[in-house]
Structure formats: C-alpha cells, structure tokens
C-alpha cells in the first residue's frame, strides 16, 4: 500500500512537471479538464461509477477551459485594437499629456 501511494505521487509529480512549457490555451484547457475530472469523479462516486463521472467531467471541463480561453483571447484582441486607435483631439492632446 505504501509503495502504491509513492508510485501515484511520483506519477503525479512527473505528469505535472511536463506542463511547464504550455501556452495559455493549453494551460486553461488542461486546468479545466483536471478540475472537471476531479469534480466528475467525486459526483460519479455517489452514483457508484467514479470512472465514468471523471471521464465526463474531464471532457466538459476541458471544453469549458478552451471556451474560456477563446473568450479571453477575444477580449485581449479587442482591448489591443482599441488601444492602438488614434484618439481624437482634446484639451490634453495638444499639450502632450
């Protein structure tokens, strides 16, 4: 039993160390899948099938993480576009403020 706990801890550590060079889309998708899998596993254990709950939760969480990332990228592009547009003339524009 002790070796099994050590093996699970080692596998989790190695798995997390591989996530160091992910781009933001991959990070958000993976975070959503991990969280969804955990919650799905917990909810699935109440009905007697934790594996199926974790699988479904990971799928839904991954999709949610990806959609959240797409929303964030859309907002970032909008803000950058608004920042680059020249501003109109105003009282402070002439003075260089």
Secondary structure as UniProt FT lines:
FT   HELIX           2..17
FT   TURN            18..21
FT   HELIX           24..47
FT   HELIX           50..84
FT   TURN            91..96
//
